[in-house]
């Protein structure tokens, strides 16, 4: 008689699979921060994105809050500060001021709008 080599799935395996799934979903809804930066990703005062200066962009990603001018951002996405459609698609107001460090929900499938400072 031949013995089965299959291993039954125990409760610990199922709990681990549930935990991994939950962690993956949490990563999809991370908080995103937006900063005004130059073409090299270096944070500049947010007023530079307000005045339509060429070469200034809004960078959005999981950067954390409190990034000061001079901090170099990496990763995330960027949109020209003067591109109203791109801003709207990125979850930012299509016009107006967006304060450095503005937080909004982001990640896969996010359709929420960001908040802006005044």
C-alpha positions as CSV (number, residue, x, y, z in Angstrom):
1,X,0.0,0.0,0.0
2,X,1.3,3.4,-1.0
3,X,1.3,6.3,1.5
4,X,0.1,9.7,0.6
5,X,2.9,12.4,0.6
6,X,0.5,15.3,0.8
7,X,0.6,17.5,3.8
8,X,-2.7,18.7,5.3
9,X,-3.2,22.4,5.6
10,X,-3.2,23.3,9.3
11,X,-4.6,26.3,11.0
12,X,-1.2,28.0,11.2
13,X,-0.8,27.9,7.4
14,X,-4.3,29.3,6.9
15,X,-3.6,32.1,9.4
16,X,-0.3,32.9,7.7
17,X,-2.1,33.1,4.3
18,X,-4.7,35.4,5.7
19,X,-2.1,37.7,7.3
20,X,-0.2,37.9,4.0
21,X,-3.4,38.8,2.1
22,X,-4.2,41.5,4.7
23,X,-0.7,43.0,4.5
24,X,-1.0,43.2,0.7
25,X,-4.3,45.0,0.9
26,X,-2.9,47.4,3.4
27,X,-0.1,48.3,1.1
28,X,-2.6,49.2,-1.6
29,X,-4.1,52.0,0.5
30,X,-1.0,53.6,1.9
31,X,-1.1,57.3,2.6
32,X,0.6,59.3,-0.1
33,X,2.3,62.7,0.4
34,X,2.7,65.4,-2.2
35,X,5.6,67.8,-2.4
36,X,6.6,70.6,-4.8
37,X,10.1,69.8,-6.3
38,X,12.3,70.6,-9.2
39,X,13.0,68.3,-12.1
40,X,15.6,66.4,-10.1
41,X,13.1,65.6,-7.3
42,X,14.6,68.1,-4.8
43,X,11.9,69.6,-2.6
44,X,11.5,73.4,-3.0
45,X,9.1,75.8,-1.2
46,X,5.5,75.0,-2.3
47,X,5.0,78.5,-3.5
48,X,7.2,77.7,-6.5
49,X,4.5,75.3,-7.8
50,X,1.9,78.0,-7.3
51,X,3.4,80.6,-9.6
52,X,3.7,78.5,-12.7
53,X,7.5,78.5,-12.8
54,X,8.7,76.1,-15.5
55,X,10.5,73.0,-14.2
56,X,8.5,72.6,-11.0
57,X,6.4,69.5,-10.4
58,X,4.2,67.8,-7.8
59,X,5.8,64.6,-6.7
60,X,3.4,62.1,-5.0
61,X,4.5,59.0,-3.1
62,X,5.0,57.4,0.3
63,X,7.6,59.9,1.4
64,X,6.4,60.6,4.9
65,X,5.6,64.0,6.2
66,X,7.9,66.9,7.1
67,X,10.3,66.8,4.1
68,X,12.0,70.2,4.0
69,X,13.3,72.1,1.0
70,X,16.6,70.5,-0.2
71,X,15.4,66.9,0.6
72,X,15.7,64.7,-2.5
73,X,12.7,62.5,-3.2
74,X,13.0,59.2,-4.9
75,X,10.3,57.0,-6.5
76,X,6.6,58.0,-6.6
77,X,5.1,59.9,-9.5
78,X,5.3,63.4,-10.8
79,X,3.1,65.8,-12.6
80,X,3.8,69.3,-13.9
81,X,2.5,72.0,-11.5
82,X,0.8,73.7,-14.5
83,X,-0.9,70.5,-15.9
84,X,-4.5,70.7,-14.5
85,X,-5.6,67.4,-16.1
86,X,-2.5,65.6,-14.8
87,X,-3.0,67.1,-11.3
88,X,-6.6,66.0,-11.3
89,X,-5.6,62.5,-12.4
90,X,-3.1,62.3,-9.6
91,X,-5.8,63.0,-7.0
92,X,-4.8,66.7,-6.5
93,X,-7.0,69.7,-7.1
94,X,-6.7,70.8,-10.8
95,X,-5.8,74.3,-9.8
96,X,-4.8,76.2,-6.7
97,X,-2.3,75.7,-3.9
98,X,-1.1,72.3,-2.6
99,X,0.9,72.5,0.5
100,X,4.1,70.4,0.8
101,X,3.4,67.3,2.7
102,X,-0.3,67.2,1.8
103,X,-1.5,63.7,2.6
104,X,-4.1,61.7,0.7
105,X,-4.9,58.0,0.2
106,X,-3.1,56.4,-2.7
107,X,-2.0,53.1,-4.1
108,X,-3.6,50.7,-6.5
109,X,-7.1,51.6,-7.5
110,X,-7.2,54.8,-5.5
111,X,-9.6,57.4,-6.7
112,X,-9.7,59.7,-3.7
113,X,-9.0,63.3,-4.0
114,X,-6.2,64.9,-2.1
115,X,-6.6,67.7,0.4
116,X,-4.9,71.0,-0.2
117,X,-3.6,73.7,2.1
118,X,-4.7,77.3,1.8
